[in-house]
């Protein structure tokens, strides 16, 4: 009983303003209820499927059958009555009831770098010298746990050919920078599966085997002291980025979190279902990361810059996209994670309705599509409408800011909230003017 009295007394001394008449049982009851609420509150996550190069959405989500701009592809039905998509996405079509296809996307940026920056940050590059954060960094800050074993933002095989700064944390700082998995010369769309497997197995590399734990701790403490002395005389983002990277690596070394990267623990049939290419195995890794509570994961699929032979290239790319995304939706649903995981599919712009002389389509930001799916999204519908020839948006035009505000609402993030920027001015998570697409938010 003396132990409980001591605990009771310490609690009231710290609280200060709490009445002495409050009973111990009442305090414990409140604590238990708070703990239970924290335990049962759903953990929200977001997976961005980034289509690098500008996908031909007119051949995927908004086909124009019978028109000369339509090309050779046919429409197929989905699990949602009335919603039709391209014939090369049958596995995704099976999840049509969870898809919201935004057919009214319209921007003014047809350049790869500027379009990438706009879609990933909601801003134009170079605006007033402000270093804007990417979507992943914003979600990391709002939904992430700073004490988590794994980083709150992971980027799998990003192809940062355009606007590299659009993939980073911007003014939110290095603590919200992505852990990049797979960005080296071995990672490209032509790498065979076994090389992808080897590159993703970071678990065996995370902990040095030749030294014991005590020696490792002494060395790490010495490293930290050296870093702190160095940073004290050289304040700034570079030193902070270096320290944050080391802290993140050390956290992984001292935990079992790195095992999530070892895909060899998955059943062979599961890995086959996702596809043995980089994008397929990346989507499998994304599912594993979401299971471990990571709030934001992005997986890139490149080579969508189809200026020539568009239809052959799109068909081939759909083989990877359909298998991986379909398997991801299946797995999230089977594991009870689809209602808490929002999926975003997009690139930097769409492609011209008019087919060029090389059977290709060129850059076209005026009228194109993006897709939202899963948690927080009312699926089974297409919002927005383009003209019969696909050149203009006729109904429900959607800007980048509208899309990002809608995503925030689906994730339970206040998009009007501000963060201090690198120039000292508060910046909204999603700038004005923005109009969330309320009809797709569940």
N, C-alpha and C positions, 0 to 999 in steps of 0.2 A: 504493500500500500504506500510506503514511503516513496517508491519510484514514481508512482502515479502522481503523488502530491508534488514531487519535484518537477515533473513534466508539466503539471497543471500550473505551478507557480511561474515557471519559465515562459510558458505561453502568454500569461497575462502580463508579465513584465515586458515582453517584446511588443505585445499589442498596445499596451499603454492606455488606450481609450476604451477598452472593453470593460463592461461592468463586472464587478466582483460577484454579482449574483448569477452569472451564467454558469451552468453546471458543466462538469467534465463530460458527462454523457452527451450533452447538447453539442459541445465542440467536436467531439469525436464523430457524432452523427453527421454534422455538416462536412467534416473532412472526408468521411466515407462517401457521402453523396457526390462531393466534388470529384473524388477519385473515380467513382463509377461513371460520371458524366464524361470525364476525360478519356476513359477507357472505351466507352461506347460511341463517342463522337466519330463519325466516319472520316477516315483519312482521304483527302482529295488528292488526285494526281492528274497530270496532263501528259499526253504523248503527242509530240509534234512529228508528223511524217512530212519531211521537207523534200520537195521535188525540185532539185537543183537544175536550173537551166530554162525553166518556164514550160510547164506541161501543156499539151494541146487539149485543153478541157472541152473543146467542141467535139472531140472524138471520144471523150470519156463520160461526161456528165450532162451535156446539153447538145445532143446530136440533132442534126438537121436533115432527116431522111427526105429524099425527093428533091432537095435543092442542090444546085451545082457546087455549093460550098460544103456540102455534107460529106463528101468522100465515100469510100466503099463500106464503111462499118455500119452494122445494123444495131438497132435498139433491142434490149431484152427487158422483160419485166423483173420486178424485185418482190421481196416479201411484203412490200407495202403497196396496196392497190393504187394504181395510177402513176406510180413513180417508176420511170424507166431510165436505164443507164446503158453504157456501151457494152457490146457483146463480149468483150474480152475481160470482163470483170464479174464472172458468174458467182464466185465465192463471196465477193463483197455484196452482190445482189441479194444473196441469202440473208443478209443483215439489213436489208432496206428499211425495215421498221425502226432501226436505230440510227439511220442517216438523215441529216438535214443538209440538202444540197443547196448552196447559195449561188444561184445562177445570175445574180445581178451585180457581181463584183465589177467595179470600175475604178481605175486609178489613172494617173497621167505619166507613169514612169515606165517606159519601154526599154530602158537601159538595165543590163543585168545588175550592175553594182548598185545603182540608185533604187531599182525595184526591190532588190534583196534587203537593203537597209530599211526601206519604207515598210515592207511587209513584216519584218522581224522586230522593228522598234516603234512603228507608228509615226515616224518622223522622216523628214528629208535630211540627207547627210549635210554636215557642216552648219547646221542651224545655230547661230549665235555662239559657236564654240562649245556647245554642250555635248558631253559624251553620253549619249542615250543608252540605256540598258536594253538588252534583248528580251524577248518574251520570257525565256527561261530564267533569266536573272530576276525578273520581276516576280515570277511565281515562286522562285526559291526564297525570296525575301518574305513574301506574304504567307506562304504555306510551309516553308521549310522549318526543320528543327535544327538549331545550331549545335546540338549535342549529339546528333545522329552519327552512327558509325560511317555511313556512306554520305557522299556529298549530296546536296539537294538539287543539283543540276548536272546531268550527264549528257554529253553529246557523242553519239556513236557514229564514227566515220564521217565527220562533216567534210564537205568539199568546199572549202573556203576560198574559192577562186575569186569571188566577188565580195567586196565590202566585208573584209575580215572582222572589222570592228562591230559589225551587226551580229556577231556570234558571241560577244563578250558581255561583261557585267556593266560596262559604262560607269556612270557616277556612283553606282551602288557598291563598287569596290570589289577587290579580289575574293572576298569571302563568298561572293555569289557568282564567281566565275565557274564555267563548266569544267568538270573533269572530262577530258577528251579521251575516248577509247577508240583506237584504231586509225589514227591519222598518221600513217607512215607509208613508205614506199610499197609495203606488202599489201596495203589495203586499197584495192580498186575493184571494179565490177567484174574483172576477168580472173580474179584470184580463185583457185580451186578451194573447195571447202576445208580441206585439211590445213591449209595455210591460215585460213580465217580462224579455225579452231585454236591453232597454236598461238596466234596473236592475241586472242581473247582470254587465254588462260593466264591471267595475271596473279591468280591465287598462289601459285607455286613460287612466284617471283617476289611476293610482297614481304616475306619474312626471311632474313638471312639465316642460313642453317649452320654457318661455320662458327657463330659466336653464341654464347648463352644470353639469357634475358638480362642478367645484371650488367654484363659488359655493354650490351646494346643500350640499356637505359643510361649508363654513364656517358656513353658517346653522344646520345641524343641530347642529354642535358648540356653537355659541352657545346654542341652545335647550336642549341637554342641561346645559350649565353653569348656566343660569338655573334649570332644574328642580331640579338638585342643591342649589343654594343655598336654594331655596324649601323643598324637602323636609327639609333639615337642621334648619330651625327649626320645622317642623310635621310631625313624624313621625306616621305613622298610615296607615290603609288608603286614605284618599282620595288622598293624595299618591302612594302606591304604585300605585294604580289608574291615575292619570293618567300616570305615567311608563311603566307597562307598556303602556298603549294606544299611546303615542307610539313606544316601542321596536318594538312589533309592526308599526306602520304603516311605520316607517323600514326595517325588515327586508324588508317586501314591496316597497317602493320601490327597494331596491338589488338586487333579484333578479328572476328571471323567473317567480317563483311566482305572481304575480298573473294570469298568462296562463291559469291553470286556470279562472278565472271567466268567460272569454270563450267562451260556448257556440256562437258562430258558427263555430267551427272544427270542430264536429261535423257529420256528414252530415245532411241534411234528413230522410232517412228514419229515422235514429236518433232525432232529436228528435220526430218524429211518433209513433214507437213508444212513447216515454215519455208522450206527451200534452203538449200545448202549454200547459197550465195551470201554475200556480205549483208545485203539488206534483210534477207530472211532471218539470218542468225542474229542480226541486230534487233529485229522486232522481238525475237525470242528473249534476248537479253533485256529488252525494255520491259517485257512482262515480268521477268524475274526481279527487276529493280523495283517496279511498282509494288510487287508483293512484299518487298522489304521496306516499303514506305517512302521511297524516293518520290518527291512531288513533281519533278519535271524531267522527262527524258525525250530527246529528239533523235530520230534516225533518218539519215539522208539516203535518197536514191537519185543518182545523177543521170546525165546524158539525155535530158529532155529538150536540148536545144536543137530541134529537128527542122533545120532549114532545108534539108534535102531528105528524100525518102522517109517522110514523116510517118506514113502508115506502117511501113515495115518496122521502124524503130519503136513506135508506140505499141504495136502488138507484142514485140519482144519484151519491152519494159513492163507491160501489163502482166506478163507471165510471173515476174518477180513480185510486182505489187499485189496482184490478186491473191497469190498463195500466202504471202506473208501477212497481209492485212486481214485476210479471211481467217487465218489460223489465230492471229492475235485476238480478233473479236470472239472467236470460239472459246479460246482459253480464258479470256477475261470473264466471259459469261459463265462458263463452267465453274470458275473459282470464286464467283460472287463479287468480282471486281469491276464489272462493266458499269454498274450504277454509280461508282465513285471515280471512274477514270474517263476523262474527256479526251477524245482524239480529235486532232486538227490535221487536215490534209490540205497542203497548199504549196505553191511555188511563188516566184517573184512576179509573174504575170501569165497571161494566156498566149494563144497564138492566133494568127490571122485566119478568119473564116475563108478568105480567098486562098486557093491552093496555087503555089508558085510553079514555075516551069520545071523545077527539079522535084516535083511531087512532094514539096515540103510546105511548111507553114512558118511564117516569120513572127517576130515579136508583136504582141497586141495586148495592151493594157485596158483598152476601152470597154470591153465586154467579155467576161470570163467567169470561172466558177471556183469556189472553194467548198470544202465539206467539213462539217462538224458531226461528231458521233459520240455515242456513249453517255457517260454521266452528265447529268444536268441538261441534256438536250432532248427536246421533243422531236423524235425522229419520224420517218415515214413520209417526208414531204420535201418538196422543192420550193424555195422562196426566191422570188424574182423571176423575170422573164426577159429573154432577148428576142430581137426581131427574127423573122423567118429566115433571113440570110445570116443571122448571128453577129451582125456588125454593131448593133446598138442595144442598150438596155431599155426596155419599154416599161418595165414595172419593177418597183422596189429596188432602186439602185443602192448598192452597198459599198461603202468606202472601207479602207483599211481600219480606220478608227472605229467604225461601226462593228466590224468583225472582232476587233480586240476587246471592245466593251462587252460584246455578247459572250465572248470566251470568259471574261472575268466574272460575269454574272453566273455562268454555268458552274464556275469553280468556287463561287461564294466570295469573290474578292470585290472590294469596293473600288471601282475603277476611278472614282473621283478623289480618292486619297492622294496626298502629295508626299514626295520625298525630296529632301534637300539635294540639289545638284552640285556639280563641281564648280559652278560659278556663283554658288550661294543662293540661287533662286529656287523656290519650291516648284517642283514639276509634278503634274498629275500623272497617275499611272497610265491613264488614257486621256489624251489631250482633247480639248474642244475643237470643233463641234463633233459630237459622236451621238449616234442614236442606236442603242442596242436593238437587235432584232428579237423583240420580246416574244414573237410567235414561235420561236424555236427553243426558248429557254423553258425547261421543265419546271 
